[in-house]
């Protein structure tokens, strides 16, 4: 094995030392054709998104839905402003996650209220716990 000179540029010296792993990381080898690439993650296939249900003609329900959407946007803006401070994010990560969850819930509830057929709109909700609470039977 030959000694490595410190005078070589870093890239060439590292390639000589580490070999193929550096070539792959730095993209020195030929790129793999798109059809031969395998996905990095093995997630479940995306489910088909159904078209949104028709909107109701009831103006009060439409306005309520718009107000919920407005409240959700205000929560998103507040969360974005809070996330600008790294110290707050590290100290209150769970609370910030709750803000995001509440925003998602508001969006889904607004969709149900706006819908012409609320029960089919409940079936389209992606949050399983919210869907279960809305579909439960029994006393309030």
C-alpha positions as a Python dict, from the first residue, in 0.01 Angstrom:
ca = {
    (1, 'X'): (0, 0, 0),
    (2, 'X'): (141, 336, -93),
    (3, 'X'): (149, 624, 151),
    (4, 'X'): (-98, 903, 89),
    (5, 'X'): (34, 1250, 41),
    (6, 'X'): (-129, 1537, 222),
    (7, 'X'): (-69, 1743, -92),
    (8, 'X'): (-338, 1561, -290),
    (9, 'X'): (-672, 1740, -306),
    (10, 'X'): (-912, 1616, -39),
    (11, 'X'): (-1151, 1453, -286),
    (12, 'X'): (-887, 1245, -461),
    (13, 'X'): (-713, 1147, -138),
    (14, 'X'): (-1045, 1041, 19),
    (15, 'X'): (-1136, 834, -287),
    (16, 'X'): (-803, 655, -269),
    (17, 'X'): (-850, 588, 103),
    (18, 'X'): (-1218, 495, 117),
    (19, 'X'): (-1284, 359, -231),
    (20, 'X'): (-1630, 284, -363),
    (21, 'X'): (-1828, 432, -74),
    (22, 'X'): (-1696, 782, -150),
    (23, 'X'): (-1755, 742, -522),
    (24, 'X'): (-2118, 657, -457),
    (25, 'X'): (-2171, 940, -208),
    (26, 'X'): (-2011, 1205, -424),
    (27, 'X'): (-2181, 1088, -743),
    (28, 'X'): (-1859, 1001, -922),
    (29, 'X'): (-1999, 682, -1069),
    (30, 'X'): (-2244, 670, -1355),
    (31, 'X'): (-2598, 768, -1252),
    (32, 'X'): (-2848, 485, -1226),
    (33, 'X'): (-3127, 507, -1486),
    (34, 'X'): (-3462, 619, -1342),
    (35, 'X'): (-3638, 291, -1424),
    (36, 'X'): (-3374, 88, -1235),
    (37, 'X'): (-3400, 290, -913),
    (38, 'X'): (-3572, 139, -615),
    (39, 'X'): (-3760, 357, -368),
    (40, 'X'): (-3576, 454, -51),
    (41, 'X'): (-3881, 394, 167),
    (42, 'X'): (-4121, 103, 165),
    (43, 'X'): (-4440, 283, 257),
    (44, 'X'): (-4781, 147, 184),
    (45, 'X'): (-4910, 259, -155),
    (46, 'X'): (-5097, 586, -147),
    (47, 'X'): (-5469, 545, -123),
    (48, 'X'): (-5682, 691, -394),
    (49, 'X'): (-5825, 1027, -296),
    (50, 'X'): (-6195, 1053, -352),
    (51, 'X'): (-6339, 1372, -495),
    (52, 'X'): (-6478, 1618, -242),
    (53, 'X'): (-6845, 1596, -166),
    (54, 'X'): (-7084, 1862, -288),
    (55, 'X'): (-7119, 2178, -85),
    (56, 'X'): (-7438, 2253, 98),
    (57, 'X'): (-7670, 2536, 2),
    (58, 'X'): (-7715, 2636, 367),
    (59, 'X'): (-7539, 2973, 405),
    (60, 'X'): (-7499, 2940, 781),
    (61, 'X'): (-7315, 2608, 747),
    (62, 'X'): (-7093, 2755, 475),
    (63, 'X'): (-7009, 3054, 695),
    (64, 'X'): (-6937, 2827, 993),
    (65, 'X'): (-6705, 2624, 772),
    (66, 'X'): (-6527, 2939, 656),
    (67, 'X'): (-6481, 3052, 1016),
    (68, 'X'): (-6329, 2717, 1109),
    (69, 'X'): (-6093, 2744, 812),
    (70, 'X'): (-5998, 3095, 925),
    (71, 'X'): (-5928, 2969, 1278),
    (72, 'X'): (-5712, 2692, 1130),
    (73, 'X'): (-5510, 2943, 926),
    (74, 'X'): (-5457, 3158, 1236),
    (75, 'X'): (-5331, 2849, 1425),
    (76, 'X'): (-5095, 2767, 1139),
    (77, 'X'): (-4955, 3120, 1135),
    (78, 'X'): (-4911, 3117, 1512),
    (79, 'X'): (-4737, 2780, 1497),
    (80, 'X'): (-4504, 2902, 1222),
    (81, 'X'): (-4412, 3210, 1424),
    (82, 'X'): (-4346, 3003, 1737),
    (83, 'X'): (-4134, 2755, 1539),
    (84, 'X'): (-3898, 3036, 1440),
    (85, 'X'): (-3751, 3019, 1792),
    (86, 'X'): (-3541, 2704, 1828),
    (87, 'X'): (-3540, 2714, 2206),
    (88, 'X'): (-3920, 2721, 2219),
    (89, 'X'): (-3938, 2434, 1968),
    (90, 'X'): (-3706, 2214, 2173),
    (91, 'X'): (-3887, 2289, 2497),
    (92, 'X'): (-4243, 2264, 2365),
    (93, 'X'): (-4232, 2018, 2076),
    (94, 'X'): (-4533, 1817, 2200),
    (95, 'X'): (-4746, 2130, 2241),
    (96, 'X'): (-4653, 2243, 1891),
    (97, 'X'): (-4752, 1902, 1758),
    (98, 'X'): (-5087, 1946, 1932),
    (99, 'X'): (-5136, 2276, 1750),
    (100, 'X'): (-5087, 2096, 1421),
    (101, 'X'): (-5330, 1822, 1520),
    (102, 'X'): (-5595, 2078, 1619),
    (103, 'X'): (-5547, 2250, 1283),
    (104, 'X'): (-5606, 1922, 1100),
    (105, 'X'): (-5916, 1853, 1307),
    (106, 'X'): (-6056, 2198, 1229),
    (107, 'X'): (-6001, 2140, 857),
    (108, 'X'): (-6183, 1807, 864),
    (109, 'X'): (-6472, 1940, 1073),
    (110, 'X'): (-6506, 2236, 834),
    (111, 'X'): (-6525, 1990, 543),
    (112, 'X'): (-6802, 1794, 719),
    (113, 'X'): (-7002, 2108, 798),
    (114, 'X'): (-6963, 2239, 442),
    (115, 'X'): (-7065, 1909, 286),
    (116, 'X'): (-7405, 1841, 135),
    (117, 'X'): (-7380, 1485, 271),
    (118, 'X'): (-7201, 1506, 609),
    (119, 'X'): (-7194, 1129, 668),
    (120, 'X'): (-7004, 1062, 346),
    (121, 'X'): (-6771, 1351, 431),
    (122, 'X'): (-6694, 1180, 763),
    (123, 'X'): (-6594, 868, 568),
    (124, 'X'): (-6338, 1079, 377),
    (125, 'X'): (-6160, 1197, 693),
    (126, 'X'): (-5802, 1072, 712),
    (127, 'X'): (-5762, 1100, 1090),
    (128, 'X'): (-5887, 767, 1222),
    (129, 'X'): (-5938, 884, 1581),
    (130, 'X'): (-6149, 1184, 1473),
    (131, 'X'): (-6346, 968, 1234),
    (132, 'X'): (-6415, 717, 1512),
    (133, 'X'): (-6532, 989, 1751),
    (134, 'X'): (-6766, 1134, 1489),
    (135, 'X'): (-6910, 794, 1398),
    (136, 'X'): (-6956, 663, 1751),
    (137, 'X'): (-7302, 583, 1871),
    (138, 'X'): (-7445, 640, 2213),
    (139, 'X'): (-7525, 931, 2435),
    (140, 'X'): (-7336, 1256, 2411),
}
